[in-house]
Amino acid sequence: MIQVTVNGAAQRFDQPLAVSDLILQMALAGKKIAVEKNGEIVPKSAHGSTLVLDGDRLEIVAAVGGG
């Protein structure tokens, strides 16, 4: 079991997972988002290969359109 912080809230997962899997679990797939892991931006091209590990801190923000 791993524990990470996502947008300030503690989350637990059975095992490390890819950023892309976390995005799916959070129902954010297909949306315009930015992901920061431990203070570093994770490029969209690296979402599938970047693992979320125990103790990581993530910030995920979704773009909101409007005028």
N, CA, C and O atoms as a Tripos MOL2 file, in Angstrom:
@<TRIPOS>MOLECULE
protein
  268   267    67     0     0
PROTEIN
NO_CHARGES

@<TRIPOS>ATOM
      1 N           0.8570   -1.1710    0.0000 N.3       1 MET1
      2 CA          0.0000    0.0000    0.0000 C.3       1 MET1
      3 C           0.9040    1.2350    0.0000 C.2       1 MET1
      4 O           1.8870    1.3050    0.7380 O.2       1 MET1
      5 N           0.5460    2.2070   -0.8480 N.am      2 ILE2
      6 CA          1.2820    3.4620   -0.8720 C.3       2 ILE2
      7 C           0.3250    4.6040   -0.5200 C.2       2 ILE2
      8 O          -0.8830    4.5200   -0.7420 O.2       2 ILE2
      9 N           0.8960    5.6560    0.0280 N.am      3 GLN3
     10 CA          0.1030    6.8490    0.3330 C.3       3 GLN3
     11 C           0.7430    8.0300   -0.3730 C.2       3 GLN3
     12 O           1.9470    8.2610   -0.2680 O.2       3 GLN3
     13 N          -0.0890    8.7770   -1.0960 N.am      4 VAL4
     14 CA          0.3650    9.9720   -1.7910 C.3       4 VAL4
     15 C          -0.5860   11.1170   -1.4620 C.2       4 VAL4
     16 O          -1.6790   10.9040   -0.9360 O.2       4 VAL4
     17 N          -0.1600   12.3170   -1.7760 N.am      5 THR5
     18 CA         -1.0140   13.4870   -1.5860 C.3       5 THR5
     19 C          -1.3630   14.0390   -2.9510 C.2       5 THR5
     20 O          -0.4780   14.3690   -3.7410 O.2       5 THR5
     21 N          -2.6650   14.1410   -3.2300 N.am      6 VAL6
     22 CA         -3.1400   14.6670   -4.5100 C.3       6 VAL6
     23 C          -3.9940   15.9000   -4.2170 C.2       6 VAL6
     24 O          -5.0370   15.8130   -3.5700 O.2       6 VAL6
     25 N          -3.5280   17.0420   -4.7060 N.am      7 ASN7
     26 CA         -4.2260   18.3180   -4.4730 C.3       7 ASN7
     27 C          -4.5160   18.5350   -2.9900 C.2       7 ASN7
     28 O          -5.5920   19.0030   -2.6170 O.2       7 ASN7
     29 N          -3.5490   18.1900   -2.1580 N.am      8 GLY8
     30 CA         -3.6510   18.4350   -0.7250 C.3       8 GLY8
     31 C          -4.3720   17.3590    0.0750 C.2       8 GLY8
     32 O          -4.4390   17.4480    1.3010 O.2       8 GLY8
     33 N          -4.9120   16.3430   -0.5940 N.am      9 ALA9
     34 CA         -5.6510   15.2870    0.1000 C.3       9 ALA9
     35 C          -4.8910   13.9640    0.0310 C.2       9 ALA9
     36 O          -4.3630   13.5950   -1.0180 O.2       9 ALA9
     37 N          -4.8420   13.2600    1.1520 N.am     10 ALA10
     38 CA         -4.1730   11.9660    1.1920 C.3      10 ALA10
     39 C          -4.9760   10.9430    0.3950 C.2      10 ALA10
     40 O          -6.2020   10.8810    0.4960 O.2      10 ALA10
     41 N          -4.2730   10.1480   -0.3930 N.am     11 GLN11
     42 CA         -4.8760    9.0750   -1.1910 C.3      11 GLN11
     43 C          -4.0590    7.8200   -0.9650 C.2      11 GLN11
     44 O          -2.8390    7.8850   -0.8180 O.2      11 GLN11
     45 N          -4.7250    6.6780   -0.9360 N.am     12 ARG12
     46 CA         -4.0220    5.3970   -0.7900 C.3      12 ARG12
     47 C          -4.2980    4.5240   -2.0030 C.2      12 ARG12
     48 O          -5.4090    4.4910   -2.5320 O.2      12 ARG12
     49 N          -3.2610    3.8220   -2.4280 N.am     13 PHE13
     50 CA         -3.3650    2.9020   -3.5510 C.3      13 PHE13
     51 C          -2.6660    1.5980   -3.1680 C.2      13 PHE13
     52 O          -1.7670    1.5810   -2.3280 O.2      13 PHE13
     53 N          -3.0970    0.5160   -3.7980 N.am     14 ASP14
     54 CA         -2.5320   -0.8010   -3.4880 C.3      14 ASP14
     55 C          -1.0680   -0.9020   -3.8810 C.2      14 ASP14
     56 O          -0.2920   -1.6020   -3.2290 O.2      14 ASP14
     57 N          -0.6890   -0.2050   -4.9430 N.am     15 GLN15
     58 CA          0.6840   -0.2860   -5.4520 C.3      15 GLN15
     59 C           0.9950    0.9670   -6.2500 C.2      15 GLN15
     60 O           0.0910    1.7380   -6.5730 O.2      15 GLN15
     61 N           2.2870    1.1840   -6.5770 N.am     16 PRO16
     62 CA          2.6160    2.3310   -7.4240 C.3      16 PRO16
     63 C           1.8340    2.2560   -8.7380 C.2      16 PRO16
     64 O           1.5590    1.1660   -9.2410 O.2      16 PRO16
     65 N           1.4820    3.4080   -9.2840 N.am     17 LEU17
     66 CA          0.7500    3.4410  -10.5460 C.3      17 LEU17
     67 C           1.2660    4.5850  -11.3970 C.2      17 LEU17
     68 O           1.8700    5.5310  -10.8910 O.2      17 LEU17
     69 N           1.0190    4.4860  -12.6990 N.am     18 ALA18
     70 CA          1.4440    5.5330  -13.6250 C.3      18 ALA18
     71 C           0.5430    6.7490  -13.4620 C.2      18 ALA18
     72 O          -0.6170    6.6220  -13.0700 O.2      18 ALA18
     73 N           1.0730    7.9120  -13.7600 N.am     19 VAL19
     74 CA          0.2840    9.1430  -13.7170 C.3      19 VAL19
     75 C          -0.9550    8.9810  -14.5930 C.2      19 VAL19
     76 O          -2.0370    9.4320  -14.2150 O.2      19 VAL19
     77 N          -0.8150    8.3450  -15.7560 N.am     20 SER20
     78 CA         -1.9650    8.1620  -16.6520 C.3      20 SER20
     79 C          -3.0590    7.3330  -15.9900 C.2      20 SER20
     80 O          -4.2410    7.6010  -16.2060 O.2      20 SER20
     81 N          -2.6960    6.3320  -15.1870 N.am     21 ASP21
     82 CA         -3.6880    5.5240  -14.4790 C.3      21 ASP21
     83 C          -4.3890    6.3480  -13.3930 C.2      21 ASP21
     84 O          -5.5920    6.2010  -13.1740 O.2      21 ASP21
     85 N          -3.6380    7.2070  -12.7250 N.am     22 LEU22
     86 CA         -4.2330    8.0780  -11.7140 C.3      22 LEU22
     87 C          -5.2380    9.0220  -12.3650 C.2      22 LEU22
     88 O          -6.3140    9.2620  -11.8180 O.2      22 LEU22
     89 N          -4.8880    9.5510  -13.5210 N.am     23 ILE23
     90 CA         -5.7890   10.4450  -14.2510 C.3      23 ILE23
     91 C          -7.0830    9.7130  -14.6020 C.2      23 ILE23
     92 O          -8.1670   10.2850  -14.4870 O.2      23 ILE23
     93 N          -6.9790    8.4620  -15.0280 N.am     24 LEU24
     94 CA         -8.1750    7.6670  -15.3260 C.3      24 LEU24
     95 C          -9.0350    7.4750  -14.0800 C.2      24 LEU24
     96 O         -10.2550    7.6280  -14.1330 O.2      24 LEU24
     97 N          -8.4010    7.1410  -12.9680 N.am     25 GLN25
     98 CA         -9.1370    6.9150  -11.7130 C.3      25 GLN25
     99 C          -9.8320    8.1760  -11.2380 C.2      25 GLN25
    100 O         -10.8740    8.1020  -10.5860 O.2      25 GLN25
    101 N          -9.2720    9.3280  -11.5550 N.am     26 MET26
    102 CA         -9.8650   10.5920  -11.1260 C.3      26 MET26
    103 C         -10.8710   11.1370  -12.1450 C.2      26 MET26
    104 O         -11.3620   12.2560  -11.9960 O.2      26 MET26
    105 N         -11.1760   10.3480  -13.1780 N.am     27 ALA27
    106 CA        -12.1280   10.7280  -14.2310 C.3      27 ALA27
    107 C         -11.7030   12.0150  -14.9370 C.2      27 ALA27
    108 O         -12.5440   12.8500  -15.2700 O.2      27 ALA27
    109 N         -10.4010   12.1730  -15.1640 N.am     28 LEU28
    110 CA         -9.8880   13.3570  -15.8450 C.3      28 LEU28
    111 C          -9.3560   13.0430  -17.2350 C.2      28 LEU28
    112 O          -8.8180   13.9230  -17.9060 O.2      28 LEU28
    113 N          -9.5010   11.7890  -17.6760 N.am     29 ALA29
    114 CA         -8.9910   11.3940  -18.9910 C.3      29 ALA29
    115 C          -9.6730   12.2150  -20.0760 C.2      29 ALA29
    116 O         -10.8900   12.4020  -20.0520 O.2      29 ALA29
    117 N          -8.8820   12.7030  -21.0270 N.am     30 GLY30
    118 CA         -9.4060   13.4760  -22.1360 C.3      30 GLY30
    119 C          -9.5740   14.9560  -21.8510 C.2      30 GLY30
    120 O          -9.8980   15.7290  -22.7520 O.2      30 GLY30
    121 N          -9.3600   15.3560  -20.6110 N.am     31 LYS31
    122 CA         -9.4870   16.7740  -20.2660 C.3      31 LYS31
    123 C          -8.1230   17.4440  -20.3400 C.2      31 LYS31
    124 O          -7.0850   16.7890  -20.2490 O.2      31 LYS31
    125 N          -8.1460   18.7490  -20.5050 N.am     32 LYS32
    126 CA         -6.8910   19.5150  -20.5360 C.3      32 LYS32
    127 C          -6.4440   19.7260  -19.1030 C.2      32 LYS32
    128 O          -7.0500   20.4920  -18.3530 O.2      32 LYS32
    129 N          -5.3720   19.0330  -18.7330 N.am     33 ILE33
    130 CA         -4.8840   19.1100  -17.3610 C.3      33 ILE33
    131 C          -3.3800   19.3380  -17.3530 C.2      33 ILE33
    132 O          -2.6920   19.1320  -18.3530 O.2      33 ILE33
    133 N          -2.8950   19.7650  -16.2100 N.am     34 ALA34
    134 CA         -1.4600   19.8680  -15.9550 C.3      34 ALA34
    135 C          -1.1830   19.0790  -14.6830 C.2      34 ALA34
    136 O          -1.9440   19.1520  -13.7170 O.2      34 ALA34
    137 N          -0.0890   18.3260  -14.6900 N.am     35 VAL35
    138 CA          0.2730   17.4990  -13.5400 C.3      35 VAL35
    139 C           1.6550   17.9220  -13.0470 C.2      35 VAL35
    140 O           2.6040   18.0470  -13.8210 O.2      35 VAL35
    141 N           1.7340   18.1360  -11.7390 N.am     36 GLU36
    142 CA          3.0030   18.4360  -11.0910 C.3      36 GLU36
    143 C           3.2490   17.3540  -10.0530 C.2      36 GLU36
    144 O           2.3810   17.0620   -9.2300 O.2      36 GLU36
    145 N           4.4350   16.7620  -10.0930 N.am     37 LYS37
    146 CA          4.8150   15.7160   -9.1360 C.3      37 LYS37
    147 C           6.0330   16.1840   -8.3740 C.2      37 LYS37
    148 O           7.0960   16.4090   -8.9540 O.2      37 LYS37
    149 N           5.8730   16.3290   -7.0740 N.am     38 ASN38
    150 CA          6.9820   16.7610   -6.2120 C.3      38 ASN38
    151 C           7.6340   18.0470   -6.7230 C.2      38 ASN38
    152 O           8.8560   18.1930   -6.6890 O.2      38 ASN38
    153 N           6.7960   18.9810   -7.1980 N.am     39 GLY39
    154 CA          7.2880   20.2800   -7.6190 C.3      39 GLY39
    155 C           7.7830   20.3570   -9.0540 C.2      39 GLY39
    156 O           8.2290   21.4170   -9.4930 O.2      39 GLY39
    157 N           7.7130   19.2570   -9.7940 N.am     40 GLU40
    158 CA          8.1750   19.2280  -11.1830 C.3      40 GLU40
    159 C           7.0090   18.9130  -12.1050 C.2      40 GLU40
    160 O           6.2440   17.9870  -11.8410 O.2      40 GLU40
    161 N           6.8660   19.6750  -13.1870 N.am     41 ILE41
    162 CA          5.8180   19.4180  -14.1730 C.3      41 ILE41
    163 C           6.0990   18.0720  -14.8570 C.2      41 ILE41
    164 O           7.2330   17.7750  -15.2340 O.2      41 ILE41
    165 N           5.0490   17.2730  -15.0050 N.am     42 VAL42
    166 CA          5.1580   16.0080  -15.7300 C.3      42 VAL42
    167 C           4.5630   16.2420  -17.1240 C.2      42 VAL42
    168 O           3.3540   16.4380  -17.2520 O.2      42 VAL42
    169 N           5.4030   16.2230  -18.1700 N.am     43 PRO43
    170 CA          4.8700   16.4340  -19.5190 C.3      43 PRO43
    171 C           3.8430   15.3620  -19.8760 C.2      43 PRO43
    172 O           3.9500   14.2210  -19.4280 O.2      43 PRO43
    173 N           2.8590   15.7290  -20.6750 N.am     44 LYS44
    174 CA          1.8240   14.7770  -21.0700 C.3      44 LYS44
    175 C           2.4350   13.5360  -21.7030 C.2      44 LYS44
    176 O           1.9340   12.4290  -21.5070 O.2      44 LYS44
    177 N           3.5000   13.7080  -22.4530 N.am     45 SER45
    178 CA          4.1570   12.5790  -23.1170 C.3      45 SER45
    179 C           4.7560   11.5840  -22.1160 C.2      45 SER45
    180 O           5.0590   10.4490  -22.4840 O.2      45 SER45
    181 N           4.9280   11.9970  -20.8570 N.am     46 ALA46
    182 CA          5.5290   11.1320  -19.8440 C.3      46 ALA46
    183 C           4.5080   10.5790  -18.8520 C.2      46 ALA46
    184 O           4.8850    9.8630  -17.9250 O.2      46 ALA46
    185 N           3.2170   10.8970  -19.0270 N.am     47 HIS47
    186 CA          2.2060   10.4190  -18.0780 C.3      47 HIS47
    187 C           2.1860    8.8940  -17.9640 C.2      47 HIS47
    188 O           1.9930    8.3650  -16.8690 O.2      47 HIS47
    189 N           2.3790    8.1850  -19.0660 N.am     48 GLY48
    190 CA          2.3420    6.7220  -19.0460 C.3      48 GLY48
    191 C           3.5690    6.0860  -18.4310 C.2      48 GLY48
    192 O           3.5050    4.9510  -17.9570 O.2      48 GLY48
    193 N           4.6860    6.7970  -18.4280 N.am     49 SER49
    194 CA          5.9350    6.2090  -17.9270 C.3      49 SER49
    195 C           6.3720    6.7690  -16.5690 C.2      49 SER49
    196 O           7.3700    6.3150  -16.0100 O.2      49 SER49
    197 N           5.6450    7.7370  -16.0390 N.am     50 THR50
    198 CA          5.9970    8.3320  -14.7500 C.3      50 THR50
    199 C           5.1800    7.6630  -13.6550 C.2      50 THR50
    200 O           3.9510    7.7300  -13.6550 O.2      50 THR50
    201 N           5.8760    7.0150  -12.7190 N.am     51 LEU51
    202 CA          5.1880    6.3140  -11.6370 C.3      51 LEU51
    203 C           4.9140    7.2290  -10.4520 C.2      51 LEU51
    204 O           5.7220    8.0900  -10.1050 O.2      51 LEU51
    205 N           3.7730    7.0250   -9.8540 N.am     52 VAL52
    206 CA          3.4080    7.6830   -8.6020 C.3      52 VAL52
    207 C           3.8200    6.7210   -7.4940 C.2      52 VAL52
    208 O           3.3310    5.5930   -7.4350 O.2      52 VAL52
    209 N           4.7160    7.1630   -6.6210 N.am     53 LEU53
    210 CA          5.2960    6.3050   -5.5920 C.3      53 LEU53
    211 C           4.9150    6.7870   -4.1960 C.2      53 LEU53
    212 O           4.4280    7.9050   -4.0230 O.2      53 LEU53
    213 N           5.1400    5.9400   -3.2170 N.am     54 ASP54
    214 CA          4.8090    6.2670   -1.8330 C.3      54 ASP54
    215 C           5.4580    7.5900   -1.4220 C.2      54 ASP54
    216 O           6.6550    7.7990   -1.6200 O.2      54 ASP54
    217 N           4.6440    8.4750   -0.8470 N.am     55 GLY55
    218 CA          5.1370    9.7480   -0.3570 C.3      55 GLY55
    219 C           5.1170   10.8750   -1.3740 C.2      55 GLY55
    220 O           5.3950   12.0210   -1.0200 O.2      55 GLY55
    221 N           4.7920   10.5800   -2.6410 N.am     56 ASP56
    222 CA          4.7610   11.6280   -3.6580 C.3      56 ASP56
    223 C           3.6650   12.6450   -3.3620 C.2      56 ASP56
    224 O           2.6460   12.3290   -2.7470 O.2      56 ASP56
    225 N           3.9020   13.8770   -3.8170 N.am     57 ARG57
    226 CA          2.9120   14.9570   -3.7140 C.3      57 ARG57
    227 C           2.5920   15.3960   -5.1370 C.2      57 ARG57
    228 O           3.4810   15.7970   -5.8870 O.2      57 ARG57
    229 N           1.3160   15.3180   -5.5010 N.am     58 LEU58
    230 CA          0.8950   15.7040   -6.8350 C.3      58 LEU58
    231 C          -0.1200   16.8300   -6.7800 C.2      58 LEU58
    232 O          -0.9610   16.9010   -5.8840 O.2      58 LEU58
    233 N          -0.0160   17.6990   -7.7610 N.am     59 GLU59
    234 CA         -1.0260   18.7330   -7.9710 C.3      59 GLU59
    235 C          -1.5330   18.5140   -9.3960 C.2      59 GLU59
    236 O          -0.7460   18.4570  -10.3400 O.2      59 GLU59
    237 N          -2.8270   18.3950   -9.5400 N.am     60 ILE60
    238 CA         -3.4440   18.2090  -10.8510 C.3      60 ILE60
    239 C          -4.4800   19.3080  -11.0220 C.2      60 ILE60
    240 O          -5.4120   19.4400  -10.2280 O.2      60 ILE60
    241 N          -4.2960   20.0950  -12.0770 N.am     61 VAL61
    242 CA         -5.2340   21.1760  -12.3330 C.3      61 VAL61
    243 C          -5.8330   20.9850  -13.7320 C.2      61 VAL61
    244 O          -5.1460   20.5940  -14.6760 O.2      61 VAL61
    245 N          -7.1280   21.2700  -13.8320 N.am     62 ALA62
    246 CA         -7.8400   21.1660  -15.1070 C.3      62 ALA62
    247 C          -8.1110   22.5600  -15.6310 C.2      62 ALA62
    248 O          -8.4800   23.4620  -14.8800 O.2      62 ALA62
    249 N          -7.9230   22.7230  -16.9330 N.am     63 ALA63
    250 CA         -8.2190   24.0120  -17.5670 C.3      63 ALA63
    251 C          -9.7280   24.1910  -17.6330 C.2      63 ALA63
    252 O         -10.4640   23.2440  -17.9110 O.2      63 ALA63
    253 N         -10.1810   25.4110  -17.3780 N.am     64 VAL64
    254 CA        -11.5900   25.7280  -17.4350 C.3      64 VAL64
    255 C         -11.7850   26.7990  -18.4890 C.2      64 VAL64
    256 O         -11.1880   27.8730  -18.4160 O.2      64 VAL64
    257 N         -12.6290   26.4990  -19.4750 N.am     65 GLY65
    258 CA        -12.8920   27.4550  -20.5360 C.3      65 GLY65
    259 C         -13.9660   28.4500  -20.1350 C.2      65 GLY65
    260 O         -14.7270   28.2300  -19.1930 O.2      65 GLY65
    261 N         -14.0060   29.4980  -20.8390 N.am     66 GLY66
    262 CA        -15.0280   30.4980  -20.5590 C.3      66 GLY66
    263 C         -14.6250   31.8410  -21.1320 C.2      66 GLY66
    264 O         -13.5110   32.0120  -21.6280 O.2      66 GLY66
    265 N         -15.4970   32.7450  -21.0610 N.am     67 GLY67
    266 CA        -15.1780   34.0360  -21.6440 C.3      67 GLY67
    267 C         -15.7100   35.0790  -20.8040 C.2      67 GLY67
    268 O         -15.5540   36.2610  -21.1130 O.2      67 GLY67
@<TRIPOS>BOND
     1     1     2 1
     2     2     3 1
     3     3     4 2
     4     3     5 am
     5     5     6 1
     6     6     7 1
     7     7     8 2
     8     7     9 am
     9     9    10 1
    10    10    11 1
    11    11    12 2
    12    11    13 am
    13    13    14 1
    14    14    15 1
    15    15    16 2
    16    15    17 am
    17    17    18 1
    18    18    19 1
    19    19    20 2
    20    19    21 am
    21    21    22 1
    22    22    23 1
    23    23    24 2
    24    23    25 am
    25    25    26 1
    26    26    27 1
    27    27    28 2
    28    27    29 am
    29    29    30 1
    30    30    31 1
    31    31    32 2
    32    31    33 am
    33    33    34 1
    34    34    35 1
    35    35    36 2
    36    35    37 am
    37    37    38 1
    38    38    39 1
    39    39    40 2
    40    39    41 am
    41    41    42 1
    42    42    43 1
    43    43    44 2
    44    43    45 am
    45    45    46 1
    46    46    47 1
    47    47    48 2
    48    47    49 am
    49    49    50 1
    50    50    51 1
    51    51    52 2
    52    51    53 am
    53    53    54 1
    54    54    55 1
    55    55    56 2
    56    55    57 am
    57    57    58 1
    58    58    59 1
    59    59    60 2
    60    59    61 am
    61    61    62 1
    62    62    63 1
    63    63    64 2
    64    63    65 am
    65    65    66 1
    66    66    67 1
    67    67    68 2
    68    67    69 am
    69    69    70 1
    70    70    71 1
    71    71    72 2
    72    71    73 am
    73    73    74 1
    74    74    75 1
    75    75    76 2
    76    75    77 am
    77    77    78 1
    78    78    79 1
    79    79    80 2
    80    79    81 am
    81    81    82 1
    82    82    83 1
    83    83    84 2
    84    83    85 am
    85    85    86 1
    86    86    87 1
    87    87    88 2
    88    87    89 am
    89    89    90 1
    90    90    91 1
    91    91    92 2
    92    91    93 am
    93    93    94 1
    94    94    95 1
    95    95    96 2
    96    95    97 am
    97    97    98 1
    98    98    99 1
    99    99   100 2
   100    99   101 am
   101   101   102 1
   102   102   103 1
   103   103   104 2
   104   103   105 am
   105   105   106 1
   106   106   107 1
   107   107   108 2
   108   107   109 am
   109   109   110 1
   110   110   111 1
   111   111   112 2
   112   111   113 am
   113   113   114 1
   114   114   115 1
   115   115   116 2
   116   115   117 am
   117   117   118 1
   118   118   119 1
   119   119   120 2
   120   119   121 am
   121   121   122 1
   122   122   123 1
   123   123   124 2
   124   123   125 am
   125   125   126 1
   126   126   127 1
   127   127   128 2
   128   127   129 am
   129   129   130 1
   130   130   131 1
   131   131   132 2
   132   131   133 am
   133   133   134 1
   134   134   135 1
   135   135   136 2
   136   135   137 am
   137   137   138 1
   138   138   139 1
   139   139   140 2
   140   139   141 am
   141   141   142 1
   142   142   143 1
   143   143   144 2
   144   143   145 am
   145   145   146 1
   146   146   147 1
   147   147   148 2
   148   147   149 am
   149   149   150 1
   150   150   151 1
   151   151   152 2
   152   151   153 am
   153   153   154 1
   154   154   155 1
   155   155   156 2
   156   155   157 am
   157   157   158 1
   158   158   159 1
   159   159   160 2
   160   159   161 am
   161   161   162 1
   162   162   163 1
   163   163   164 2
   164   163   165 am
   165   165   166 1
   166   166   167 1
   167   167   168 2
   168   167   169 am
   169   169   170 1
   170   170   171 1
   171   171   172 2
   172   171   173 am
   173   173   174 1
   174   174   175 1
   175   175   176 2
   176   175   177 am
   177   177   178 1
   178   178   179 1
   179   179   180 2
   180   179   181 am
   181   181   182 1
   182   182   183 1
   183   183   184 2
   184   183   185 am
   185   185   186 1
   186   186   187 1
   187   187   188 2
   188   187   189 am
   189   189   190 1
   190   190   191 1
   191   191   192 2
   192   191   193 am
   193   193   194 1
   194   194   195 1
   195   195   196 2
   196   195   197 am
   197   197   198 1
   198   198   199 1
   199   199   200 2
   200   199   201 am
   201   201   202 1
   202   202   203 1
   203   203   204 2
   204   203   205 am
   205   205   206 1
   206   206   207 1
   207   207   208 2
   208   207   209 am
   209   209   210 1
   210   210   211 1
   211   211   212 2
   212   211   213 am
   213   213   214 1
   214   214   215 1
   215   215   216 2
   216   215   217 am
   217   217   218 1
   218   218   219 1
   219   219   220 2
   220   219   221 am
   221   221   222 1
   222   222   223 1
   223   223   224 2
   224   223   225 am
   225   225   226 1
   226   226   227 1
   227   227   228 2
   228   227   229 am
   229   229   230 1
   230   230   231 1
   231   231   232 2
   232   231   233 am
   233   233   234 1
   234   234   235 1
   235   235   236 2
   236   235   237 am
   237   237   238 1
   238   238   239 1
   239   239   240 2
   240   239   241 am
   241   241   242 1
   242   242   243 1
   243   243   244 2
   244   243   245 am
   245   245   246 1
   246   246   247 1
   247   247   248 2
   248   247   249 am
   249   249   250 1
   250   250   251 1
   251   251   252 2
   252   251   253 am
   253   253   254 1
   254   254   255 1
   255   255   256 2
   256   255   257 am
   257   257   258 1
   258   258   259 1
   259   259   260 2
   260   259   261 am
   261   261   262 1
   262   262   263 1
   263   263   264 2
   264   263   265 am
   265   265   266 1
   266   266   267 1
   267   267   268 2
@<TRIPOS>SUBSTRUCTURE
     1 MET1         2 RESIDUE 1 A MET
     2 ILE2         6 RESIDUE 1 A ILE
     3 GLN3        10 RESIDUE 1 A GLN
     4 VAL4        14 RESIDUE 1 A VAL
     5 THR5        18 RESIDUE 1 A THR
     6 VAL6        22 RESIDUE 1 A VAL
     7 ASN7        26 RESIDUE 1 A ASN
     8 GLY8        30 RESIDUE 1 A GLY
     9 ALA9        34 RESIDUE 1 A ALA
    10 ALA10       38 RESIDUE 1 A ALA
    11 GLN11       42 RESIDUE 1 A GLN
    12 ARG12       46 RESIDUE 1 A ARG
    13 PHE13       50 RESIDUE 1 A PHE
    14 ASP14       54 RESIDUE 1 A ASP
    15 GLN15       58 RESIDUE 1 A GLN
    16 PRO16       62 RESIDUE 1 A PRO
    17 LEU17       66 RESIDUE 1 A LEU
    18 ALA18       70 RESIDUE 1 A ALA
    19 VAL19       74 RESIDUE 1 A VAL
    20 SER20       78 RESIDUE 1 A SER
    21 ASP21       82 RESIDUE 1 A ASP
    22 LEU22       86 RESIDUE 1 A LEU
    23 ILE23       90 RESIDUE 1 A ILE
    24 LEU24       94 RESIDUE 1 A LEU
    25 GLN25       98 RESIDUE 1 A GLN
    26 MET26      102 RESIDUE 1 A MET
    27 ALA27      106 RESIDUE 1 A ALA
    28 LEU28      110 RESIDUE 1 A LEU
    29 ALA29      114 RESIDUE 1 A ALA
    30 GLY30      118 RESIDUE 1 A GLY
    31 LYS31      122 RESIDUE 1 A LYS
    32 LYS32      126 RESIDUE 1 A LYS
    33 ILE33      130 RESIDUE 1 A ILE
    34 ALA34      134 RESIDUE 1 A ALA
    35 VAL35      138 RESIDUE 1 A VAL
    36 GLU36      142 RESIDUE 1 A GLU
    37 LYS37      146 RESIDUE 1 A LYS
    38 ASN38      150 RESIDUE 1 A ASN
    39 GLY39      154 RESIDUE 1 A GLY
    40 GLU40      158 RESIDUE 1 A GLU
    41 ILE41      162 RESIDUE 1 A ILE
    42 VAL42      166 RESIDUE 1 A VAL
    43 PRO43      170 RESIDUE 1 A PRO
    44 LYS44      174 RESIDUE 1 A LYS
    45 SER45      178 RESIDUE 1 A SER
    46 ALA46      182 RESIDUE 1 A ALA
    47 HIS47      186 RESIDUE 1 A HIS
    48 GLY48      190 RESIDUE 1 A GLY
    49 SER49      194 RESIDUE 1 A SER
    50 THR50      198 RESIDUE 1 A THR
    51 LEU51      202 RESIDUE 1 A LEU
    52 VAL52      206 RESIDUE 1 A VAL
    53 LEU53      210 RESIDUE 1 A LEU
    54 ASP54      214 RESIDUE 1 A ASP
    55 GLY55      218 RESIDUE 1 A GLY
    56 ASP56      222 RESIDUE 1 A ASP
    57 ARG57      226 RESIDUE 1 A ARG
    58 LEU58      230 RESIDUE 1 A LEU
    59 GLU59      234 RESIDUE 1 A GLU
    60 ILE60      238 RESIDUE 1 A ILE
    61 VAL61      242 RESIDUE 1 A VAL
    62 ALA62      246 RESIDUE 1 A ALA
    63 ALA63      250 RESIDUE 1 A ALA
    64 VAL64      254 RESIDUE 1 A VAL
    65 GLY65      258 RESIDUE 1 A GLY
    66 GLY66      262 RESIDUE 1 A GLY
    67 GLY67      266 RESIDUE 1 A GLY
